Amino acid sequence: MGTDKKKEAPSLGKALVFEAGGKKWACELSKVKEIVRSPQITGLPNSLNKVAGVINVRGEVVPVLNFWNDTPPVTRRSRSRYKETVVILKSDEGNVGLKVSQVCSIEDIHAFDVGSEIDDTALREIVSCRVYLSESGLTPMVDAKLAIESVKTQAMDSLYEQSKKKEVSSEAGGIQ
């Protein structure tokens, strides 16, 4: 008596799938520390546009990044005091949060596609590759280390531009 068994490709790991910026994204499940529903993200004055602010998670201050600049609208039906969903990722430099619209699922990774380009040029800097997932198909994989490096690079560029403006102002006899 033979039974037909569905053969599945072996899993190369697990991924957390989330929505942000109207699209689905993934990150390695082994890099996810936790998912936090936060009452608010505390903004930082004069911070970069990719830095949403910080949250306090059981006494630990965690920086929160928002590469998508989409805040889901708060509906009147929502009675929850929690407004923000943050996926906290582990990296060599500490924990960092990603502000997301919603967490969708945990799926098996079946293949990596390192050669394909991501559509959104601004987000290429945080994506390590695309992965084929069990339910979502081809999905960009966000890397915490790349996200941190992207923000650091933007901060350094901003500081450089500010220093150039000061040099021009002082050469022109402006107030320093």
C-alpha positions, 0 to 999 in steps of 0.5 A, spaced: 500 500 500 503 506 497 501 513 499 503 519 496 508 523 500 509 530 498 516 532 497 518 538 500 525 542 499 529 542 505 529 548 509 535 553 510 532 556 516 526 560 518 524 567 517 520 572 520 515 575 515 513 582 516 509 588 512 512 595 512 511 600 506 506 596 503 510 590 502 512 584 505 519 583 508 523 578 511 529 577 517 532 571 519 528 568 525 535 567 529 536 574 529 530 576 532 530 578 539 523 579 540 517 583 537 514 589 541 508 592 541 509 599 544 505 605 547 509 610 543 516 611 540 520 617 543 522 621 538 529 624 538 531 631 536 535 633 530 535 625 528 536 622 522 529 621 518 530 614 518 531 614 526 524 613 529 526 614 536 527 610 542 523 605 546 524 602 553 524 595 553 524 592 560 529 598 562 533 597 556 533 603 551 533 600 544 533 605 538 528 604 533 529 605 525 524 606 520 526 605 513 519 605 510 516 612 513 509 609 513 505 609 520 499 605 520 492 609 521 489 608 528 482 606 527 477 608 532 475 600 533 482 599 536 482 599 543 489 597 544 493 602 547 499 599 543 500 603 537 507 601 534 509 594 532 517 594 533 521 587 531 527 587 535 533 584 532 540 582 535 546 585 532 554 585 534 553 592 535 547 591 540 539 591 539 536 595 534 528 595 533 525 596 526 518 599 526 513 595 522 506 595 520 505 588 522 508 581 523 505 576 518 508 569 519 514 565 520 516 561 514 521 556 512 527 559 507 527 554 501 533 558 497 537 564 497 537 569 491 543 574 492 543 576 484 536 579 484 535 587 485 530 590 489 525 595 486 526 600 491 533 604 490 533 607 497 532 600 501 537 596 497 542 598 502 538 594 508 537 588 504 542 582 504 538 578 499 532 575 497 529 569 499 524 564 497 519 562 503 514 557 503 508 561 503 510 568 501 515 566 495 520 571 493 521 576 499 527 581 500 531 579 507 533 585 511 539 585 515 540 588 522 547 590 520 546 593 514 540 597 517 545 600 522 551 601 517 546 605 513 544 609 518 551 611 520 553 612 513 547 617 513 549 620 519 556 621 517 554 624 510 550 629 514 555 631 519 560 632 513 555 637 509 554 641 516 562 642 516 562 644 509 557 649 510 560 652 516 567 652 512 563 656 507 560 661 512 567 662 516 570 663 509 565 668 507 566 672 514 560 669 517 558 668 524 561 661 527 
